[in-house]
Amino acid sequence: MEPVADDNVIYTFHFYEPYWFTHQSASWAGAQYLFVHNVPYPPTAESVAKILDEEPDPAARYHFRIYAIEGWGPPRMDAVMLTAQEWGDKHHVPVWLGEFGVYLKAPAADRQRWITDVRTAAEAHNIGWCMWDYQGGFGLVSKDGGKTTLDQGVVTALGLKPQ
């Protein structure tokens, strides 16, 4: 992509990879994600083996095997953000990670690790960021009976001061 000749443009991208982790159990993301549960991050051969033992669908089993060997973790997140930074540097334009997040049905500790890894990689490459979303399926807060509750794990993963 070639930047436009306008100094008032900030180039943004969204990041939700790998979908098998970030969109597990999300009915609106496609049928293939609806019945996916307890996907670990970062994946290891051992942690994915547990999923393979329970997954009857051959196509899903294939995707989980690929997920296990793709190297998702801090080095992979760094490579993504480095690529964005290099593109911005090459074109002398600002780059912003305008959306990233993990659906709430992912294991909480793994969700927090993924958010931490994406945020720290973005910050390491001077890329501003915005997590999707505040109060929804990818939220920072939940509401129950009119009471708002911060997800302290996500607060910490975002590098914010716990409340």
C-alpha positions as CSV (number, residue, x, y, z in Angstrom):
1,M,0.0,0.0,0.0
2,E,1.3,3.4,-0.9
3,P,0.4,6.3,1.5
4,V,-1.6,9.2,0.4
5,A,0.1,12.6,0.1
6,D,-1.6,14.0,3.2
7,D,0.3,14.6,6.5
8,N,-3.0,14.4,8.5
9,V,-3.4,10.7,7.9
10,I,-2.6,8.0,10.5
11,Y,-2.4,4.5,9.1
12,T,-4.2,2.0,11.3
13,F,-4.5,-1.8,11.4
14,H,-6.5,-4.3,13.4
15,F,-4.9,-7.4,15.0
16,Y,-6.8,-10.5,16.1
17,E,-4.4,-13.3,15.1
18,P,-4.6,-16.2,15.6
19,Y,-8.4,-16.4,15.3
20,W,-8.5,-19.9,16.7
21,F,-7.5,-18.3,20.0
22,T,-9.0,-14.8,19.9
23,H,-12.4,-15.8,18.5
24,Q,-13.0,-19.1,20.3
25,S,-16.7,-19.7,21.1
26,A,-17.7,-16.6,19.2
27,S,-21.0,-17.5,17.4
28,W,-20.8,-14.5,15.1
29,A,-17.3,-15.2,13.9
30,G,-18.3,-18.3,11.9
31,A,-19.5,-21.8,12.6
32,Q,-15.9,-23.1,12.9
33,Y,-15.3,-21.0,16.0
34,L,-18.6,-21.7,17.8
35,F,-17.6,-25.0,19.4
36,V,-14.0,-24.1,20.0
37,H,-13.2,-23.9,23.8
38,N,-10.2,-23.7,26.1
39,V,-7.7,-22.9,23.3
40,P,-4.4,-22.1,25.0
41,Y,-2.0,-19.1,24.4
42,P,0.8,-19.4,23.7
43,P,0.2,-22.9,22.2
44,T,2.5,-25.8,22.8
45,A,2.4,-29.2,21.4
46,E,1.3,-30.5,24.8
47,S,-1.4,-28.0,25.3
48,V,-2.8,-28.4,21.8
49,A,-2.7,-32.2,22.2
50,K,-5.4,-31.9,24.8
51,I,-7.7,-30.2,22.3
52,L,-6.9,-32.7,19.6
53,D,-7.9,-35.5,21.9
54,E,-11.4,-34.0,22.2
55,E,-11.9,-32.5,18.7
56,P,-13.8,-34.8,16.3
57,D,-13.8,-32.5,13.3
58,P,-10.8,-33.2,10.9
59,A,-10.7,-29.7,9.6
60,A,-10.6,-28.2,13.1
61,R,-7.9,-30.8,14.0
62,Y,-5.8,-29.6,11.1
63,H,-6.1,-25.9,12.1
64,F,-5.2,-26.7,15.7
65,R,-2.1,-28.6,14.5
66,I,-1.1,-25.6,12.4
67,Y,-1.8,-23.3,15.4
68,A,0.6,-25.4,17.5
69,I,3.5,-25.0,15.1
70,E,3.0,-21.4,14.0
71,G,5.0,-20.0,16.8
72,W,2.4,-17.7,18.4
73,G,3.9,-16.0,21.4
74,P,6.0,-12.9,22.1
75,P,8.5,-13.3,19.2
76,R,5.7,-13.7,16.7
77,M,3.9,-10.6,18.1
78,D,7.1,-8.7,17.9
79,A,7.6,-9.7,14.2
80,V,4.0,-8.4,13.4
81,M,4.7,-5.0,15.1
82,L,8.1,-4.7,13.6
83,T,6.6,-5.2,10.1
84,A,4.1,-2.4,10.8
85,Q,6.8,-0.1,12.2
86,E,9.1,-0.7,9.2
87,W,6.3,0.1,6.8
88,G,5.6,3.4,8.7
89,D,9.3,4.2,8.9
90,K,9.8,3.5,5.2
91,H,7.0,5.9,4.2
92,H,7.6,8.4,7.1
93,V,4.0,8.0,8.3
94,P,2.5,7.2,11.8
95,V,1.1,3.7,12.3
96,W,-1.5,2.9,14.9
97,L,-2.9,-0.4,16.1
98,G,-6.5,0.7,16.2
99,E,-8.1,-2.5,17.4
100,F,-7.0,-5.7,19.1
101,G,-8.5,-8.1,21.7
102,V,-9.6,-11.5,22.7
103,Y,-13.2,-12.7,23.1
104,L,-14.1,-13.1,26.8
105,K,-14.7,-16.9,26.5
106,A,-11.0,-17.6,26.1
107,P,-9.2,-18.8,29.2
108,A,-8.7,-15.7,31.3
109,A,-4.9,-16.1,32.0
110,D,-4.2,-16.9,28.4
111,R,-6.3,-13.9,27.3
112,Q,-4.3,-11.7,29.6
113,R,-1.0,-13.1,28.2
114,W,-2.1,-12.5,24.6
115,I,-3.1,-8.9,25.4
116,T,0.2,-8.3,27.2
117,D,2.2,-9.7,24.4
118,V,0.4,-7.6,21.7
119,R,0.5,-4.4,23.8
120,T,4.2,-4.7,24.7
121,A,5.2,-5.5,21.2
122,A,3.3,-2.5,19.9
123,E,4.9,-0.2,22.5
124,A,8.3,-1.6,21.8
125,H,7.9,-0.5,18.2
126,N,6.4,2.9,19.1
127,I,3.0,2.0,17.8
128,G,0.1,3.5,19.7
129,W,-2.8,1.1,20.4
130,C,-6.5,0.8,21.3
131,M,-8.0,-2.4,22.7
132,W,-11.4,-3.5,21.4
133,D,-13.6,-3.0,23.4
134,Y,-14.6,-1.4,26.6
135,Q,-17.8,-3.3,27.6
136,G,-18.7,-6.1,25.4
137,G,-17.5,-9.5,24.2
138,F,-13.8,-8.3,24.2
139,G,-14.3,-5.9,27.1
140,L,-12.3,-4.4,29.9
141,V,-15.3,-4.1,32.1
142,S,-18.5,-6.0,32.7
143,K,-21.8,-4.8,34.1
144,D,-24.1,-6.8,36.3
145,G,-27.1,-5.3,38.1
146,G,-26.0,-1.8,37.2
147,K,-22.6,-2.4,38.8
148,T,-19.5,-1.9,36.6
149,T,-16.6,-4.3,37.4
150,L,-13.1,-3.9,35.9
151,D,-11.3,-7.0,34.7
152,Q,-8.1,-6.5,36.8
153,G,-6.2,-9.0,34.8
154,V,-6.9,-7.1,31.6
155,V,-6.1,-3.8,33.4
156,T,-2.7,-5.2,34.2
157,A,-2.2,-6.7,30.7
158,L,-2.8,-3.2,29.3
159,G,-0.1,-1.8,31.6
160,L,-2.6,0.2,33.5
161,K,-2.6,0.6,37.3
162,P,-4.9,-1.9,39.0
163,Q,-7.8,-0.3,40.8
